[in-house]
Amino acid sequence: MVDFDLRNWDLAVRRIYRAKKISSGRWEPIPPQTVSISKPLCVIKIQNKYAPATWRYVSTATIFIQGIRVFSERIYLNEPVRINIDESSSSYQLKFWFPWWHREINLQIWQNNNSDNCETCKTLDRIENKIDNIFDYSI
């Protein structure tokens, strides 16, 4: 896991979603949520303070540009995920789907203008390039 230094990033979204109790022991799942952002580079972090330590998976985020699905990314509890959308647009939509077992979700999204000012992004890109080079030498 990479620890992002988000002090120079803009907090774009901070929302809490809660499941609705239907009856004793029964809950209505949190419906899919759509969030708009204005920058192609963002970091997503989702937390659930009621989740047991054994839970990892928290969401699938699907990225849309002008209504067209670009790609999806799995999100894990308490792990920041960098999303770098290569396409240029004035707005982007992120659609989150949450599994039925989550009762409360704390969603946070930070934005950055571009990866040129992001030291963590440069480090991650360098690591990914090295991994790609390793795969070139596989048998």
Disulfide bonds with the S-S distance in Angstrom:
Cys118-Cys121 2.31
